[in-house]
């Protein structure tokens, strides 16, 4: 059964040949995700850990409940996602002074150093994945991907794999 919005989109689409764009996006996404995972494993991180560290860095003192909401997961799932970071000494859970039932998440100094290394790895990865594009093509692709992600209500910077039991 289709949705009215989907039917409207299908009817408004020009009659264009099938080019397997969705498949190619999935294929390239899987390739890029695996290459990124390989690269960051060398600095001791997994993709979910890298994403969570970035979110905490952007909002120091973020509550576990707020992190769950941003990731689109149940709060109990956040515990399983942040425990490895706690064991590695990369985050600290602190009781919220405003509400002692809640924990705030903070990065340790070691995490700050690791994030600097992660940024360098991510930049190299981005450059490698898009090396065959001119600057203009890169900007055009980035704009088109942002437009598609927005149209599908995807949360910027949050991988949808967090919603699965094993992560991305």
C-alpha positions in Angstrom: 0.0 0.0 0.0 1.5 3.3 -1.0 1.3 6.6 0.8 -0.4 9.7 -0.8 2.9 11.7 -0.5 4.8 8.9 -2.3 2.1 8.8 -5.1 2.4 12.6 -5.5 6.2 12.3 -5.8 5.9 9.4 -8.3 3.4 11.4 -10.4 5.5 14.5 -10.4 8.7 12.8 -11.4 9.7 13.3 -15.0 9.7 10.2 -17.2 13.3 9.3 -16.7 15.2 6.1 -17.3 16.1 3.9 -14.4 19.8 4.6 -13.6 20.0 2.6 -10.3 20.9 5.8 -8.4 19.5 4.4 -5.1 21.5 1.2 -5.5 24.7 3.1 -6.4 24.2 5.3 -3.3 23.8 2.2 -1.2 26.8 0.6 -2.8 29.1 3.6 -2.4 27.8 4.2 1.1 28.6 0.6 2.2 32.1 0.9 0.6 32.7 4.3 2.2 31.4 3.1 5.6 33.7 0.0 5.5 36.7 2.0 4.5 36.0 4.5 7.3 35.6 1.7 9.8 39.0 0.2 8.7 40.7 3.6 9.0 39.4 4.5 12.5 40.0 1.0 13.8 43.7 2.0 13.6 43.1 4.7 16.2 41.0 2.3 18.4 37.5 3.4 17.5 34.4 2.0 15.9 32.1 4.1 13.8 29.4 4.3 16.5 32.0 5.3 19.1 33.3 8.0 16.7 29.8 9.4 16.2 29.0 9.4 19.9 32.2 11.2 20.7 31.4 13.8 18.1 27.9 14.4 19.5 29.2 14.7 23.1 32.0 17.1 21.9 29.4 19.3 20.3 27.2 19.4 23.4 29.3 18.8 26.6 27.1 17.8 29.5 24.6 16.1 27.1 22.4 13.8 29.1 22.1 10.1 28.3 18.4 10.6 27.6 19.2 13.5 25.2 21.8 11.4 23.4 19.2 8.6 23.0 16.8 11.1 21.5 19.4 12.4 19.0 20.4 8.9 18.0 16.8 7.7 17.8 17.3 4.8 20.2 15.7 3.9 23.5 17.7 5.1 26.5 18.7 1.6 27.6 20.5 1.2 24.2 22.6 4.2 25.0 24.1 2.5 28.0 25.4 -0.3 25.7 26.8 2.3 23.3 28.6 4.5 25.8 29.9 1.7 28.2 32.9 0.9 25.8 33.8 4.6 25.7 33.7 4.8 29.5 35.9 1.6 29.8 38.4 3.2 27.3 38.6 6.3 29.5 37.2 8.6 26.8 34.0 9.8 28.5 32.9 10.6 32.1 29.4 10.2 33.4 28.6 12.9 35.9 25.5 13.3 38.0 23.5 16.2 36.8 23.5 19.0 39.4 20.0 20.0 38.2 18.6 16.4 38.4 20.6 13.8 40.3 18.7 11.0 38.5 20.3 12.0 35.3 23.9 11.5 34.1 25.7 14.1 32.0 28.3 13.0 29.5 31.7 14.7 29.2 34.8 13.9 27.2 38.1 13.2 28.9 41.3 15.0 27.8 42.3 11.7 26.1 39.1 11.9 24.1 39.9 15.4 23.0 43.3 14.2 21.6 41.6 11.3 19.9 39.0 13.5 18.3 41.9 15.6 16.7 43.3 12.4 15.2 39.8 11.3 14.1 39.3 14.7 12.3 42.5 14.1 10.4 41.4 10.5 9.5 38.0 11.7 8.4 39.4 14.5 6.2 41.8 12.0 4.5 38.8 9.6 4.0 36.6 12.3 2.5 39.5 13.3 0.2 40.0 9.7 -0.9 36.4 9.0 -1.5 35.8 12.1 -3.6 39.3 12.4 -5.3 38.0 12.0 -8.8 35.6 14.9 -8.5 36.5 18.5 -9.4 35.8 21.2 -6.7 32.6 22.2 -8.5 31.5 18.6 -8.8 32.2 18.0 -5.1 30.1 21.0 -4.1 27.3 19.9 -6.4 27.3 16.4 -5.0 27.4 17.6 -1.4 24.4 19.9 -2.1 22.4 17.2 -3.8 23.1 14.7 -1.0 22.1 17.2 1.6 18.9 17.9 -0.3 18.0 14.2 -0.5 18.8 13.6 3.1 16.6 16.6 4.1 13.8 15.3 1.9 13.9 12.0 3.7 14.0 13.6 7.2 17.4 12.2 8.0 19.1 13.7 11.1 22.3 15.5 10.0 25.4 13.7 11.3 23.6 10.7 12.8 24.0 7.4 11.1 20.7 5.5 10.9 22.6 2.3 11.9 22.3 3.3 15.6 18.7 2.1 15.5 19.8 -1.5 14.8 21.0 -3.7 17.7 24.6 -3.9 16.4 25.0 -0.3 15.2 26.3 0.7 11.8 
